[in-house]
Amino acid sequence: MFPALKKYSTPRRLTLLTAATATATLLTAGPAAAHVEVEADKPQSLAENVELTFLAQSESATAGINELRVVLPEGIAPADVTYGEGPKGWKFTANDDGYTVKGPAVKAGEDAEYSVVLKQLPDAKELAFKTLQTYSDGRIDRWIELGEHGSGGHGNEAPLLKLEAAAPGAKPAAPSPSDTQSASPSPTPTKAEPSSSPAARAEEKEEDGGLSAGAWTGIGAGVLIVAGAAVHFVRRRAGAQQ
């Protein structure tokens, strides 16, 4: 395997082989060792108001982490999660199946840590939080596999939180109300107060079934015309008889 070691004695070869193997292990294990970890201040089934802290380890020496997208395990609704603390400038957004925290990229090579608070943990033995870790250069690490944790493998296992048994008498809390609230009924329209302008008052009279001032003026003019015509007719008839 290492032909250059044949010129050394057996003990010497064993020492050099051990050193070479250790060096190779260190060179190849660095990136694979990075992952996302999660821990809780109250890791117990059905515990309420539990703070979860996530640590996303960096695998890049040239780009910083700027987004973490989490798919919540069964039994935890996005409405039951509130943001705690995180890198400066990061924001929390709830999604249909989880949430996203993102903002300005942390320094290249540094880990990103943030916390959220859950209304209640579900009744389970362990919870996996599938996570997509995005860097400022567009690279994405997918920590989504549901495999054996702590086995020293090279998979991209999702962060796993192991829970203790629920306390005696603990019960699931009522679900949080939906963020979408029903629309409130429209208020009953009220009649506008009469306006002080003459034109507005005339329009209101017409709407109420009355006659406007303009209508009355027209009627008066019509009466005068008819009366004038009648007088003219009478005068002509009287002149003809004479």
C-alpha positions in Angstrom: 0.0 0.0 0.0 2.9 2.4 0.9 5.9 1.0 -1.1 8.2 3.7 0.1 8.1 2.3 3.6 9.8 -1.0 2.7 13.3 0.4 3.3 12.5 1.0 7.0 12.4 -1.6 9.8 9.1 -3.1 10.9 8.6 -0.9 14.0 9.6 2.2 12.0 7.2 1.2 9.1 4.4 0.8 11.6 5.0 4.2 13.1 5.1 5.9 9.6 2.1 3.9 8.4 0.1 5.0 11.4 1.1 8.6 10.9 0.2 8.5 7.2 -3.2 6.9 7.9 -4.0 9.5 10.5 -3.0 12.3 8.1 -5.2 10.8 5.3 -8.1 10.5 7.8 -7.8 14.1 8.8 -7.6 15.3 5.2 -10.7 13.4 4.2 -12.9 13.7 7.3 -13.0 17.5 7.6 -15.9 18.3 5.3 -17.8 15.2 6.1 -17.7 16.0 9.8 -19.7 19.2 9.3 -23.4 19.1 9.9 -26.4 20.8 11.6 -27.0 20.1 15.3 -30.1 20.8 17.4 -30.6 20.9 21.2 -33.5 21.8 23.5 -33.7 23.4 26.9 -36.5 20.9 27.8 -36.0 17.8 25.6 -39.2 16.0 26.8 -42.3 14.9 25.0 -45.3 17.3 25.4 -43.1 19.9 27.1 -44.3 23.5 26.4 -42.5 26.7 25.5 -39.4 24.8 24.5 -36.4 26.7 23.1 -34.5 24.9 20.3 -31.0 26.0 19.4 -29.6 25.1 15.9 -25.9 25.2 15.0 -25.2 25.0 11.3 -21.5 24.2 10.7 -19.8 25.7 7.7 -18.2 23.6 5.0 -16.9 26.5 2.9 -13.8 28.6 3.3 -14.9 31.1 0.6 -18.6 31.7 1.2 -20.7 32.4 4.2 -24.0 30.8 5.3 -27.0 33.1 4.5 -30.1 30.9 4.7 -31.4 27.9 6.6 -34.7 26.3 5.5 -36.2 23.8 7.9 -39.0 21.3 7.3 -40.8 20.7 10.6 -41.4 17.1 11.8 -44.9 15.7 12.2 -46.7 17.2 15.2 -45.3 20.7 15.0 -47.1 23.3 13.0 -45.4 26.4 11.6 -47.9 28.6 13.6 -46.5 27.1 16.8 -42.9 28.3 16.1 -41.6 31.8 17.0 -38.2 33.2 16.3 -35.7 33.6 19.1 -32.2 34.9 18.2 -29.9 34.5 15.3 -27.1 36.2 13.2 -27.4 39.9 12.9 -30.0 41.0 10.3 -31.5 37.6 9.9 -35.3 37.3 9.5 -37.8 34.5 10.3 -40.5 33.5 7.8 -43.0 30.7 8.3 -43.7 28.3 5.3 -46.4 25.8 4.6 -44.2 22.9 6.0 -41.8 24.7 8.2 -39.8 28.0 8.2 -36.8 29.9 6.8 -34.3 32.0 8.6 -32.0 34.1 6.4 -30.2 37.4 6.1 -26.7 38.8 5.5 -24.1 36.0 5.1 -22.0 35.2 8.2 -18.3 35.4 7.7 -16.9 32.7 5.4 -15.9 29.6 7.4 -18.0 30.5 10.5 -20.9 28.5 11.8 -24.4 30.0 11.9 -26.4 29.6 15.2 -30.0 30.6 15.9 -32.9 29.7 18.1 -36.7 29.3 17.9 -39.4 28.6 20.5 -42.0 25.9 20.1 -45.4 26.1 21.7 -45.2 22.4 22.6 -43.2 19.3 21.6 -45.2 16.4 20.2 -45.5 13.0 21.9 -42.5 11.3 20.2 -39.2 9.7 21.0 -37.1 11.7 18.5 -37.6 14.5 16.0 -35.8 15.1 12.8 -35.5 18.6 11.4 -34.6 18.4 7.7 -32.5 21.4 6.8 -31.3 23.0 3.6 -28.2 25.1 4.3 -27.5 27.8 1.7 -24.3 29.8 1.2 -23.7 33.2 -0.4 -22.3 31.7 -3.5 -25.4 29.6 -4.1 -24.1 26.3 -2.8 -26.7 24.2 -0.8 -26.0 21.5 1.7 -28.9 19.2 2.2 -29.1 17.8 5.7 -32.2 15.7 5.1 -31.4 12.0 5.4 -33.0 9.9 8.1 -30.2 7.5 8.9 -28.1 6.3 11.8 -26.8 9.3 13.7 -23.5 9.3 15.5 -22.2 6.3 13.5 -19.4 8.2 11.9 -20.8 7.8 8.4 -20.5 10.3 5.6 -24.3 10.8 5.0 -26.2 14.1 5.2 -28.3 13.2 8.2 -31.0 15.6 9.3 -30.5 17.2 12.8 -32.1 14.8 15.3 -33.5 15.7 18.7 -34.0 12.8 21.1 -36.8 13.3 23.7 -37.5 11.9 27.1 -40.8 10.4 28.1 -43.6 12.9 28.7 -44.2 14.0 32.3 -47.1 12.3 34.2 -50.4 14.0 33.3 -49.0 16.0 30.3 -51.5 16.5 27.5 -51.3 18.0 24.0 -52.2 21.6 23.9 -54.9 23.0 21.8 -53.7 23.8 18.2 -52.9 27.4 17.4 -55.5 29.3 15.4 -54.8 29.7 11.7 -53.0 32.9 10.7 -55.8 33.5 8.1 -58.6 35.2 9.9 -62.1 35.4 8.6 -63.1 38.7 7.1 -65.2 40.9 9.3 -68.7 41.7 8.1 -69.1 45.0 6.3 -70.7 47.7 8.4 -74.3 48.7 7.7 -74.2 51.7 5.3 -75.6 54.9 6.9 -77.3 57.7 5.0 -75.1 60.6 4.5 -75.8 63.9 6.2 -77.5 66.5 4.0 -75.1 68.7 2.3 -75.2 72.5 2.7 -74.9 73.2 -1.0 -78.2 74.0 -3.0 -77.3 71.6 -5.7 -76.8 68.8 -3.3 -80.1 69.6 -1.5 -81.9 69.5 -4.9 -80.5 66.1 -5.7 -81.5 64.8 -2.3 -85.1 66.0 -2.9 -85.2 64.2 -6.2 -83.9 61.0 -4.6 -86.6 61.3 -1.9 -89.4 61.6 -4.6 -89.8 65.4 -4.4 -89.4 68.0 -7.2 -86.3 70.1 -7.5 -86.3 73.9 -7.9 -85.5 73.5 -11.6 -88.6 71.4 -12.1 -90.8 73.9 -10.4 -89.3 76.7 -12.6 -90.1 74.7 -15.7 -93.7 74.1 -14.7 -94.2 77.9 -14.0 -92.8 78.8 -17.4 -95.1 76.3 -19.0 -98.1 77.8 -17.2 -97.2 81.3 -18.4 -96.9 80.2 -22.0 -100.3 78.5 -22.0 -101.9 81.6 -20.3 -100.3 83.9 -22.9 -101.5 81.8 -25.8 -105.1 81.8 -24.3 -105.1 85.6 -24.0 -103.8 86.0 -27.6 -106.5 83.6 -28.8 -109.3 85.5 -27.0 -108.1 88.9 -28.4 -108.0 87.6 -32.0 -111.5 86.1 -31.7 -112.9 89.4 -30.3 -111.3 91.4 -33.2 -112.9 89.0 -35.7 -116.4 89.5 -34.3 -116.1 93.3 -34.5 
